[in-house]
Amino acid sequence: MNSELRILVVDDKASFRFLVTEFLADAGYQSAGAGSADEALQELARLPYDLIISDLVMPDADGIELLRTVHRRWPELPFILITAHGSVESAVAAMKEGADDYLLKPLNREELLVVVGRLLENTRIRAGHARMLAAQKEKFSFQNIRSVSPAMGIVLKSAEQVAAHPRTTVAIYGESGVGKEVLARAIHLASGQDLTTFIPVNCAAIPETLLESELFGHVKGAFTGADREREGKCARARTGTLFLDEIGDMPLALQTKLLRLLEERVYEKVGADTPLAADFRVIIATHRNLEERCREGAFRLDLFHRLNTFPLALPPLRERREDIPQLSEHFLGIFRNQQGKHLPGLSSAALNDLCAYDWPGNIRELRNRLEYAAIVTNGELIQPEHLNLGLVSHDKMPAGDRIVVHFDFAADEFSLDAVHGRLTAWAMDRTNQNKSAAARLLKTTRKIFY
């Protein structure tokens, strides 16, 4: 709403200040006047303003001097210069100094309001964009990666160190769902970039015939259907990060071109022979064993060595179970906001099940299970049955139930080890081959199975 916006009008003539402030008031804006540059600076220090409209020619400090001072102190504040001494030279000089627009006296009311409205809308959009980038930076920063695991701590420390070297190629290894892209974004942001220059490419999701064009772009006529020139992901990643996810699935033919990009820091569009600068960092990620892929002939050994400059291996969630309580509360906090419902938290039994489960889908699966539980609960503590983990819980057996186990051995087969083997096999069968649930059933730890 215009009534929430405040505009300062600066002119040494009171009659002109009155005219402009009346135009603005009729359009619903709040406005105030200042008779000199010094008076304007005092007013700006007293109250926040959304726009300045200033005369160019004034006694003492003129409009250009005021513009310079304002931009030093309030660099985002839009500034319009107005003068009766209009010329191309003065307009060019004003714009070079950073004026957002330039108007001539006698002032046209409609033109003034159009310019004011456009500049205020642009400022609103820029402010919204800045808030979005700040929120994204907070969301994906290292500070938002929650872990008390020593193994994870080593990885995060190394990742923060390499973030300070924006030309170093980083290779992130780990199972699906461990957070490889989350770590890649954190490295990118810690390099001083925003997420507009973080460009992800899933090498497994794009058809082989399109992947080269998707990465490098193409010129018009490069292939059937290329009716116009197109920039690729490399161009969009300029000065930032190209994130190649599932690099282990990249076609061999394209691996040669990626190797050249890494070694010579140049690439070419499909159908062109002009080299373009590859001025960005490359971060790759994969759940595959690239050394094994090299032995199979599916991945170039020289490319592997070039990519493996700074390797980071993210541990699976089952190897950092101490992080599960903190991660769970983090995700529940997200779902409280998203769903707008009261979620008091996890029961002890539910938390025990979460910590005992093996998490083949890692953190992604944990989030999904908690989102499911958040939806199906109605204000009570989350219980094991809400998690839908498929565990057999010995704690949930009805009171008075008995467990009868019968093993039949030949005399020469019988031993403590034989009983142990039969008992663990029985527990695994009872719990659908889930070691964590079987250990709970036997009231012991998973070590019994190793």
C-alpha positions as CSV (number, residue, x, y, z in Angstrom):
1,M,0.0,0.0,0.0
2,N,1.2,3.5,-0.9
3,S,0.3,4.9,2.6
4,E,3.1,2.8,4.1
5,L,5.8,4.3,1.8
6,R,7.7,7.5,2.8
7,I,9.3,9.9,0.2
8,L,11.6,12.8,0.9
9,V,11.5,15.8,-1.5
10,V,14.6,18.0,-1.5
11,D,14.6,21.5,-3.1
12,D,15.7,24.9,-2.0
13,K,12.4,26.4,-3.2
14,A,9.5,25.9,-0.8
15,S,6.9,26.3,-3.5
16,F,8.3,23.4,-5.5
17,R,8.6,21.2,-2.4
18,F,4.9,21.9,-1.7
19,L,3.8,21.1,-5.2
20,V,5.6,17.7,-5.3
21,T,4.5,16.7,-1.8
22,E,0.9,17.4,-2.8
23,F,1.2,15.3,-5.9
24,L,2.6,12.4,-3.8
25,A,0.0,12.9,-1.0
26,D,-2.9,12.7,-3.6
27,A,-1.4,9.4,-4.8
28,G,-1.5,8.1,-1.2
29,Y,2.2,8.4,-0.3
30,Q,3.6,9.8,2.9
31,S,6.1,12.7,2.1
32,A,8.2,15.3,3.7
33,G,10.3,18.2,2.4
34,A,13.9,19.4,3.0
35,G,15.3,22.7,1.9
36,S,19.0,21.7,1.5
37,A,21.2,18.7,1.3
38,D,22.2,19.0,4.9
39,E,18.6,19.2,6.0
40,A,17.9,16.1,3.9
41,L,20.7,14.1,5.6
42,Q,19.4,15.1,9.0
43,E,15.9,13.9,8.1
44,L,17.3,10.6,6.7
45,A,19.1,10.0,9.9
46,R,15.9,10.6,11.9
47,L,13.5,8.5,9.9
48,P,13.7,5.7,7.3
49,Y,12.6,6.7,3.7
50,D,11.8,4.6,0.7
51,L,12.7,7.2,-2.0
52,I,14.4,10.6,-2.5
53,I,13.4,13.2,-5.1
54,S,16.0,16.0,-5.2
55,D,16.7,19.1,-7.3
56,L,20.0,19.0,-9.1
57,V,21.0,22.6,-8.7
58,M,20.9,23.9,-5.1
59,P,23.0,26.4,-3.1
60,D,25.9,24.8,-1.1
61,A,25.8,21.0,-1.8
62,D,24.0,20.2,-5.0
63,G,21.9,17.2,-5.9
64,I,24.9,15.2,-7.2
65,E,26.8,15.7,-3.9
66,L,23.7,14.6,-2.0
67,L,23.3,11.6,-4.3
68,R,26.9,10.5,-3.5
69,T,26.5,10.8,0.2
70,V,23.2,9.0,0.2
71,H,24.6,6.1,-1.8
72,R,27.5,5.8,0.6
73,R,25.2,5.6,3.6
74,W,22.1,4.0,2.2
75,P,23.2,2.2,-1.0
76,E,19.8,0.6,-1.7
77,L,17.7,3.9,-1.4
78,P,16.4,4.9,-4.9
79,F,17.1,8.5,-6.0
80,I,15.4,10.7,-8.6
81,L,17.1,14.0,-9.8
82,I,15.0,16.9,-11.1
83,T,16.2,20.1,-12.7
84,A,15.1,23.0,-14.8
85,H,18.5,23.0,-16.5
86,G,18.0,19.9,-18.6
87,S,20.6,18.7,-21.0
88,V,21.9,15.4,-22.3
89,E,25.2,15.9,-20.5
90,S,23.6,16.6,-17.1
91,A,21.3,13.6,-17.5
92,V,24.2,11.3,-18.4
93,A,26.3,12.6,-15.5
94,A,23.4,12.0,-13.0
95,M,22.9,8.4,-14.2
96,K,26.6,7.7,-14.0
97,E,26.7,8.8,-10.4
98,G,23.9,6.3,-9.7
99,A,20.7,8.2,-10.0
100,D,17.8,5.8,-10.7
101,D,16.0,8.3,-12.9
102,Y,16.1,11.9,-14.1
103,L,13.1,14.3,-14.6
104,L,12.8,17.9,-16.0
105,K,11.0,20.9,-14.7
106,P,8.3,21.9,-15.3
107,L,7.2,18.6,-13.7
108,N,4.5,16.5,-15.2
109,R,2.4,14.9,-12.5
110,E,1.6,11.7,-14.4
111,E,5.2,11.2,-15.4
112,L,6.4,11.7,-11.8
113,L,4.0,9.2,-10.4
114,V,4.8,6.6,-13.1
115,V,8.6,6.9,-12.3
116,V,8.0,6.9,-8.5
117,G,5.7,3.8,-8.8
118,R,8.2,1.9,-11.0
119,L,11.2,2.6,-8.7
120,L,9.3,1.7,-5.6
121,E,8.1,-1.6,-7.2
122,N,11.7,-2.4,-8.3
123,T,12.9,-1.8,-4.8
124,R,10.2,-4.0,-3.3
125,I,11.1,-6.8,-5.7
126,R,14.9,-6.4,-4.9
127,A,14.1,-6.5,-1.2
128,G,12.0,-9.6,-1.6
129,H,14.7,-11.2,-3.6
130,A,17.4,-10.3,-1.0
131,R,15.2,-11.8,1.7
132,M,14.7,-15.0,-0.3
133,L,18.5,-15.3,-0.8
134,A,19.2,-14.6,2.9
135,A,16.6,-17.3,3.9
136,Q,18.2,-19.8,1.4
137,K,21.7,-19.0,2.7
138,E,20.5,-19.6,6.3
139,K,18.8,-22.8,5.2
140,F,21.7,-24.3,3.3
141,S,24.7,-23.0,5.3
142,F,27.1,-25.2,7.3
143,Q,25.5,-23.8,10.5
144,N,22.2,-25.5,9.5
145,I,23.8,-29.0,9.0
146,R,23.0,-30.6,12.3
147,S,25.4,-33.2,13.6
148,V,27.1,-34.3,16.8
149,S,28.7,-37.3,15.1
150,P,32.6,-37.2,15.2
151,A,32.7,-38.8,11.7
152,M,30.4,-36.1,10.3
153,G,32.4,-33.5,12.2
154,I,35.5,-34.4,10.2
155,V,33.7,-34.2,6.9
156,L,32.2,-30.8,7.7
157,K,35.5,-29.4,8.8
158,S,37.1,-30.5,5.6
159,A,34.2,-29.1,3.6
160,E,34.5,-25.7,5.3
161,Q,38.3,-25.7,4.5
162,V,37.8,-26.4,0.8
163,A,35.0,-23.8,0.5
164,A,37.8,-21.1,0.7
165,H,39.3,-22.4,-2.5
166,P,36.6,-21.8,-5.2
167,R,38.6,-23.4,-8.1
168,T,39.2,-26.7,-6.3
169,T,37.1,-29.6,-7.6
170,V,35.2,-31.5,-4.9
171,A,34.0,-35.1,-5.0
172,I,31.2,-36.1,-2.6
173,Y,30.6,-39.8,-2.0
174,G,27.8,-41.4,-0.1
175,E,24.7,-43.5,-0.3
176,S,21.4,-42.1,-1.6
177,G,19.7,-39.8,0.9
178,V,22.8,-38.9,3.0
179,G,22.7,-35.2,2.0
180,K,25.3,-34.9,-0.8
181,E,23.5,-32.0,-2.5
182,V,23.0,-30.3,0.9
183,L,26.7,-30.4,1.5
184,A,27.5,-29.2,-2.0
185,R,25.2,-26.1,-1.5
186,A,26.9,-25.4,1.9
187,I,30.3,-25.4,0.2
188,H,29.0,-23.1,-2.5
189,L,27.5,-20.6,-0.1
190,A,30.6,-20.6,2.1
191,S,32.6,-19.6,-1.0
192,G,30.7,-16.2,-0.9
193,Q,28.1,-17.0,-3.6
194,D,24.4,-17.1,-3.5
195,L,22.2,-19.9,-4.7
196,T,21.4,-18.3,-8.1
197,T,24.8,-19.5,-9.3
198,F,24.5,-23.0,-7.9
199,I,23.5,-25.1,-10.9
200,P,22.7,-28.7,-10.3
201,V,22.6,-31.3,-13.1
202,N,21.5,-34.9,-12.5
203,C,23.6,-37.0,-15.0
204,A,21.3,-40.0,-14.5
205,A,18.0,-38.2,-15.1
206,I,18.8,-36.6,-18.5
207,P,18.8,-38.8,-21.7
208,E,22.3,-39.4,-23.1
209,T,21.4,-37.7,-26.4
210,L,20.4,-34.4,-24.5
211,L,23.0,-34.3,-21.7
212,E,25.8,-32.7,-23.8
213,S,23.5,-29.9,-25.0
214,E,22.1,-29.5,-21.5
215,L,25.6,-29.0,-20.0
216,F,27.3,-27.0,-22.7
217,G,24.5,-25.4,-24.7
218,H,24.2,-25.4,-28.5
219,V,24.2,-23.1,-31.5
220,K,21.4,-22.8,-33.9
221,G,21.3,-25.7,-36.4
222,A,23.6,-27.9,-34.3
223,F,21.2,-30.8,-34.6
224,T,17.7,-31.5,-35.6
225,G,15.3,-29.3,-33.6
226,A,18.0,-26.8,-32.6
227,D,16.1,-23.8,-34.1
228,R,17.8,-21.3,-31.9
229,E,21.0,-20.8,-29.9
230,R,20.8,-21.9,-26.3
231,E,23.0,-21.4,-23.2
232,G,23.8,-24.5,-21.2
233,K,24.3,-25.2,-17.5
234,C,27.9,-24.2,-17.7
235,A,27.0,-20.7,-18.8
236,R,24.5,-20.4,-15.9
237,A,27.1,-21.5,-13.4
238,R,29.5,-18.7,-14.3
239,T,31.5,-17.5,-11.2
240,G,29.5,-20.1,-9.2
241,T,29.3,-23.9,-9.0
242,L,28.3,-26.6,-11.4
243,F,27.0,-29.5,-9.4
244,L,27.1,-32.8,-11.3
245,D,25.0,-35.3,-9.4
246,E,25.2,-39.1,-10.1
247,I,28.4,-38.5,-12.1
248,G,29.0,-42.3,-12.2
249,D,26.2,-42.5,-14.8
250,M,27.7,-40.0,-17.2
251,P,28.2,-41.5,-20.7
252,L,31.8,-42.2,-21.7
253,A,31.7,-39.9,-24.7
254,L,30.8,-37.0,-22.6
255,Q,33.4,-37.8,-19.9
256,T,36.2,-36.8,-22.4
257,K,34.7,-33.3,-22.8
258,L,34.3,-33.0,-19.0
259,L,38.0,-33.9,-18.6
260,R,39.0,-31.2,-21.0
261,L,36.8,-28.7,-19.2
262,L,38.6,-29.5,-15.9
263,E,42.1,-29.6,-17.3
264,E,41.9,-26.6,-19.7
265,R,39.1,-24.7,-18.0
266,V,37.3,-24.2,-21.3
267,Y,34.3,-25.8,-23.1
268,E,32.5,-25.5,-26.4
269,K,28.8,-25.3,-27.3
270,V,27.5,-28.2,-29.4
271,G,28.0,-27.3,-33.0
272,A,30.5,-24.6,-32.3
273,D,34.3,-24.4,-32.2
274,T,34.8,-21.3,-30.1
275,P,36.2,-22.1,-26.6
276,L,34.3,-20.5,-23.7
277,A,35.9,-20.0,-20.3
278,A,34.8,-22.4,-17.6
279,D,35.0,-19.9,-14.7
280,F,33.2,-21.9,-12.1
281,R,33.8,-24.7,-9.5
282,V,32.8,-28.2,-10.2
283,I,31.4,-30.4,-7.4
284,I,30.5,-34.0,-8.2
285,A,28.4,-36.5,-6.2
286,T,27.7,-40.2,-6.6
287,H,26.5,-43.2,-4.7
288,R,28.6,-45.4,-6.9
289,N,32.2,-46.7,-6.4
290,L,34.0,-44.8,-9.2
291,E,37.1,-46.9,-8.9
292,E,35.0,-50.0,-9.5
293,R,33.3,-48.3,-12.4
294,C,36.8,-47.6,-13.8
295,R,37.7,-51.3,-13.6
296,E,34.5,-52.2,-15.3
297,G,35.4,-49.8,-18.2
298,A,32.3,-47.6,-17.5
299,F,34.3,-44.6,-16.2
300,R,37.6,-43.0,-17.4
301,L,40.4,-43.5,-14.9
302,D,42.0,-40.1,-15.8
303,L,38.7,-38.3,-15.2
304,F,38.4,-40.1,-11.9
305,H,41.8,-38.9,-10.7
306,R,41.0,-35.4,-11.9
307,L,37.6,-35.3,-10.1
308,N,39.0,-36.9,-6.9
309,T,41.1,-33.8,-6.0
310,F,39.2,-33.2,-2.7
311,P,37.1,-36.3,-1.8
312,L,34.5,-36.1,1.0
313,A,32.7,-39.3,2.1
314,L,29.4,-38.7,3.9
315,P,28.6,-41.5,6.4
316,P,25.2,-43.2,6.2
317,L,22.7,-42.5,8.9
318,R,23.2,-45.9,10.5
319,E,26.8,-44.9,11.3
320,R,25.8,-41.7,13.0
321,R,22.8,-42.7,15.0
322,E,23.6,-40.1,17.7
323,D,22.3,-37.5,15.2
324,I,18.9,-39.0,14.9
325,P,17.3,-37.2,17.9
326,Q,18.5,-33.8,16.7
327,L,17.6,-34.4,13.1
328,S,14.1,-35.7,14.1
329,E,13.4,-32.6,16.1
330,H,14.6,-30.4,13.3
331,F,12.2,-32.1,10.8
332,L,9.3,-32.0,13.3
333,G,9.9,-28.2,13.6
334,I,9.6,-27.9,9.8
335,F,6.4,-29.9,9.8
336,R,4.9,-27.9,12.6
337,N,5.3,-24.8,10.5
338,Q,4.2,-26.4,7.2
339,Q,1.1,-28.2,8.6
340,G,0.2,-25.7,11.3
341,K,-0.6,-28.3,13.9
342,H,0.6,-29.1,17.4
343,L,3.3,-31.8,17.3
344,P,4.5,-32.4,20.9
345,G,7.3,-34.7,19.7
346,L,8.4,-38.3,19.9
347,S,7.6,-40.9,22.5
348,S,10.6,-42.7,24.0
349,A,9.5,-45.9,22.2
350,A,9.3,-44.1,18.9
351,L,12.7,-42.5,19.4
352,N,14.2,-45.9,20.3
353,D,12.7,-47.4,17.1
354,L,14.2,-44.6,15.0
355,C,17.6,-45.1,16.6
356,A,17.5,-48.9,16.1
357,Y,16.3,-48.8,12.5
358,D,19.0,-49.2,9.8
359,W,17.8,-46.4,7.5
360,P,18.6,-47.7,4.0
361,G,17.2,-44.5,2.6
362,N,19.2,-42.4,5.1
363,I,18.2,-38.9,6.1
364,R,15.7,-38.6,3.2
365,E,13.9,-41.7,4.6
366,L,14.0,-40.3,8.1
367,R,12.3,-37.1,7.0
368,N,9.7,-39.0,5.0
369,R,8.8,-41.3,8.0
370,L,8.5,-38.3,10.3
371,E,6.3,-36.4,7.8
372,Y,4.0,-39.4,7.6
373,A,3.9,-39.6,11.4
374,A,3.2,-35.8,11.6
375,I,0.2,-36.2,9.3
376,V,-1.4,-39.2,11.0
377,T,-1.1,-38.0,14.6
378,N,-3.6,-35.7,16.2
379,G,-1.8,-33.8,18.8
380,E,-0.4,-36.7,20.8
381,L,3.2,-37.9,21.1
382,I,4.4,-39.8,18.0
383,Q,4.3,-43.6,18.8
384,P,6.1,-46.4,16.9
385,E,3.0,-47.4,15.0
386,H,2.8,-43.8,13.6
387,L,6.3,-44.2,12.0
388,N,5.3,-47.1,9.7
389,L,8.8,-48.6,9.9
390,G,7.6,-52.2,9.7
391,L,9.5,-53.2,12.8
392,V,8.4,-56.0,15.1
393,S,8.3,-54.5,18.6
394,H,8.7,-56.9,21.5
395,D,7.5,-54.2,23.8
396,K,4.1,-54.2,22.1
397,M,3.3,-57.9,22.9
398,P,0.2,-58.3,25.0
399,A,0.7,-58.8,28.7
400,G,1.0,-62.4,29.6
401,D,2.2,-63.6,26.2
402,R,4.8,-66.3,26.3
403,I,7.6,-67.1,23.9
404,V,8.2,-70.8,23.4
405,V,11.3,-71.8,21.4
406,H,12.0,-75.4,20.5
407,F,15.3,-76.5,19.0
408,D,16.0,-80.1,18.1
409,F,19.7,-81.2,17.8
410,A,21.5,-84.5,17.1
411,A,23.8,-85.3,20.0
412,D,27.0,-84.6,18.1
413,E,25.6,-81.3,16.8
414,F,24.7,-79.8,20.1
415,S,26.8,-77.0,21.5
416,L,26.5,-73.4,22.8
417,D,27.5,-72.0,19.4
418,A,24.8,-74.2,17.8
419,V,22.1,-72.9,20.1
420,H,23.4,-69.3,19.6
421,G,23.1,-69.8,15.8
422,R,19.6,-71.3,15.9
423,L,18.4,-68.6,18.4
424,T,19.7,-65.6,16.3
425,A,18.3,-67.2,13.1
426,W,14.9,-67.7,14.8
427,A,14.9,-64.0,15.9
428,M,15.8,-62.9,12.4
429,D,13.0,-64.9,11.0
430,R,10.6,-63.6,13.6
431,T,11.4,-60.0,12.7
432,N,11.5,-60.3,8.9
433,Q,15.4,-60.2,8.8
434,N,15.6,-56.9,10.6
435,K,18.8,-57.1,12.9
436,S,17.7,-54.1,15.0
437,A,14.3,-55.6,15.8
438,A,15.8,-59.0,16.3
439,A,18.2,-57.6,18.8
440,R,15.4,-55.9,20.7
441,L,13.4,-59.2,20.7
442,L,16.5,-60.9,22.3
443,K,17.0,-58.0,24.7
444,T,20.6,-57.5,23.5
445,T,22.5,-55.4,20.9
446,R,23.1,-55.8,17.2
447,K,26.6,-57.0,18.0
448,I,25.3,-60.5,18.6
449,F,24.9,-60.8,14.8
450,Y,28.5,-60.0,14.0
